[in-house]
Amino acid sequence: MQVITKKEFLDNKEGHIKKIKAGSIFIYPTDTLYGIGCDAGNESIVKKIREVKQTDQPFSVIAPSKDWIKQNLEYLPGFDQWLDLGGRIDGRCPSRLAIG
């Protein structure tokens, strides 16, 4: 395990992103607690996180863009209008695409 600061992450951003895409799991602070994260497209790593958390409930997803949300998440009809508001948006994530 490696503990890094935000500055250390930014100084070697490409290297850390490469580790995440290779299957690394990371812990990150949120407003009120810590989250468990991984590459949402890596089904085996998502499965490991589900096993550790002992849950099959949907996870929060940090999405890089509105297009990514439209292509990768399941959501209710009419949800598109919320994408233009910005900020936090809740949608249901299929089991194969999820990060905590």
Order of alpha helices (4+ residues) and beta strands (2+ residues): alpha-alpha-beta-beta-alpha-alpha-alpha
